[in-house]
Amino acid sequence: MSVYDFDVVSIEGWNRSLSEYKDKVLLIVNTASKCGFTPQYDGLQRLYDNYKDRGFVVLGFPANDFLRQEPGNDEEIKEFCTVKFGVNFPMFSKIHVKGKDIHPLYEFLTSGGGKEEFAGKIKWNFAKFLISRQGEIIARFDPKEDPETLIPAIEEALR
């Protein structure tokens, strides 16, 4: 099993398969608009801009699971991200990343995708999973990790 086996809904409301991103290096991030880490959108957008031509994509998954820091609906979230941070990497419909209603993608990610070293609950907004071109988890980063610190791991994955 890999991340390519999951279906999601885009922030615009379209059903999408993550298999559309086969052969890309992905950074999957649970996001929130009213979090102390929200300014990381700037760094995530820079990563996307700098590496998209080499096959890198940031995928943002808004979640309201931590102190209700993502209260808006999808339209409000999209507008906020676009206007305030110029986000143009793919964003998806709000999901749950923990608890009884956890989205199957995040159930897979938090199980480590078969790799125990990457398993564990999401601790907060802006947890990051780096995914290989084969759809496997190859790194996991805490929410407090600034996106720019991921550059060496992204460059290695893109080789």
C-alpha positions as CSV (number, residue, x, y, z in Angstrom):
1,M,0.0,0.0,0.0
2,S,1.1,3.6,-0.7
3,V,-0.3,7.1,-0.6
4,Y,-1.3,6.6,-4.2
5,D,-4.1,4.2,-3.0
6,F,-6.1,7.0,-1.4
7,D,-8.8,9.2,-2.8
8,V,-9.3,12.8,-1.5
9,V,-11.5,15.8,-2.2
10,S,-9.9,19.0,-3.5
11,I,-10.6,22.2,-1.7
12,E,-12.7,23.1,-4.8
13,G,-14.8,20.0,-4.1
14,W,-13.5,17.6,-6.8
15,N,-12.9,13.9,-6.1
16,R,-9.2,13.2,-6.7
17,S,-6.9,10.2,-6.5
18,L,-3.5,10.7,-5.1
19,S,-2.3,8.4,-7.9
20,E,-2.4,11.6,-10.0
21,Y,0.9,12.4,-8.2
22,K,2.7,9.1,-9.1
23,D,6.4,9.7,-9.7
24,K,6.4,13.0,-7.8
25,V,8.0,13.7,-4.4
26,L,5.3,14.8,-2.1
27,L,5.2,16.8,1.1
28,I,1.9,16.2,2.9
29,V,1.0,18.7,5.5
30,N,-2.0,19.2,7.8
31,T,-2.6,22.9,7.9
32,A,-4.6,25.5,9.9
33,S,-5.4,29.2,9.4
34,K,-5.3,30.3,13.0
35,C,-2.2,28.6,14.4
36,G,1.1,29.9,15.5
37,F,2.6,27.9,12.7
38,T,0.3,29.3,10.0
39,P,3.2,31.5,8.7
40,Q,4.8,28.3,7.5
41,Y,2.5,28.6,4.4
42,D,5.1,31.1,3.1
43,G,7.9,28.5,3.4
44,L,5.8,25.7,2.0
45,Q,4.9,27.9,-1.0
46,R,8.6,28.7,-1.5
47,L,9.5,25.0,-1.5
48,Y,6.8,24.3,-4.0
49,D,7.9,27.2,-6.3
50,N,11.6,26.2,-6.0
51,Y,11.2,22.5,-6.7
52,K,7.9,21.9,-8.6
53,D,9.8,21.8,-11.9
54,R,11.8,18.9,-10.6
55,G,8.7,16.9,-9.7
56,F,8.0,18.1,-6.1
57,V,4.5,18.9,-4.9
58,V,3.2,20.2,-1.5
59,L,-0.2,18.9,-0.6
60,G,-2.1,20.8,2.1
61,F,-4.8,19.2,4.2
62,P,-6.7,21.6,6.4
63,A,-7.8,20.1,9.8
64,N,-9.7,21.6,12.7
65,D,-8.4,19.0,15.2
66,F,-6.3,21.2,17.4
67,L,-8.0,23.9,19.4
68,R,-10.4,24.7,16.5
69,Q,-7.6,26.5,14.7
70,E,-9.2,25.8,11.3
71,P,-12.8,26.9,11.8
72,G,-13.6,28.0,8.2
73,N,-15.2,26.1,5.4
74,D,-13.2,25.1,2.3
75,E,-14.1,28.3,0.4
76,E,-12.9,30.5,3.3
77,I,-9.7,28.4,3.8
78,K,-8.9,28.7,0.1
79,E,-9.4,32.4,0.0
80,F,-7.3,32.9,3.2
81,C,-4.4,30.8,1.8
82,T,-4.5,32.5,-1.6
83,V,-4.9,36.1,-0.5
84,K,-2.7,36.1,2.7
85,F,0.1,33.7,1.5
86,G,-0.3,33.3,-2.3
87,V,-0.7,29.6,-2.0
88,N,-1.0,27.8,-5.3
89,F,0.1,24.3,-4.3
90,P,-2.8,21.8,-4.2
91,M,-5.1,22.1,-1.2
92,F,-7.7,19.7,-0.2
93,S,-11.0,19.7,1.6
94,K,-10.9,19.9,5.4
95,I,-10.4,16.5,7.0
96,H,-9.6,14.9,10.4
97,V,-6.0,13.9,11.1
98,K,-6.7,12.2,14.4
99,G,-9.5,10.6,16.4
100,K,-12.4,8.3,15.5
101,D,-13.1,10.2,12.3
102,I,-9.5,10.2,11.0
103,H,-9.2,10.3,7.3
104,P,-7.9,7.0,5.8
105,L,-4.9,8.8,4.3
106,Y,-3.9,10.0,7.8
107,E,-4.6,6.6,9.3
108,F,-2.0,5.3,6.8
109,L,0.5,8.1,7.5
110,T,0.3,7.9,11.3
111,S,0.7,4.1,11.1
112,G,4.0,4.8,9.4
113,G,3.0,3.3,6.1
114,G,4.7,0.1,7.2
115,K,7.7,1.8,8.7
116,E,7.6,1.9,12.5
117,E,10.1,4.9,12.7
118,F,7.4,7.2,11.0
119,A,4.4,5.9,13.1
120,G,2.7,8.1,15.7
121,K,-0.2,10.4,16.2
122,I,-0.2,13.9,14.7
123,K,0.8,16.2,17.6
124,W,-0.3,19.5,16.1
125,N,-1.0,21.5,12.9
126,F,1.8,21.5,10.2
127,A,3.1,18.0,10.8
128,K,4.9,17.0,7.5
129,F,5.4,13.7,5.7
130,L,7.9,13.5,2.9
131,I,6.8,10.9,0.3
132,S,9.0,9.2,-2.3
133,R,8.3,8.9,-6.0
134,Q,7.1,5.4,-5.2
135,G,4.5,6.7,-2.7
136,E,6.3,5.6,0.5
137,I,7.0,7.7,3.5
138,I,10.7,8.5,3.6
139,A,10.7,11.2,6.4
140,R,8.5,12.8,9.0
141,F,8.9,16.3,10.5
142,D,7.4,17.9,13.6
143,P,5.1,20.9,13.2
144,K,7.7,23.2,14.6
145,E,10.2,22.3,11.8
146,D,10.4,25.3,9.5
147,P,9.9,24.2,5.9
148,E,13.3,25.5,4.8
149,T,15.0,22.9,7.1
150,L,13.5,20.2,4.9
151,I,15.5,21.3,1.8
152,P,18.3,18.6,2.2
153,A,15.7,15.8,2.5
154,I,13.7,17.1,-0.4
155,E,16.8,17.4,-2.6
156,E,17.9,13.9,-1.7
157,A,14.4,12.6,-2.6
158,L,14.5,14.4,-5.9
159,R,17.8,12.7,-7.0
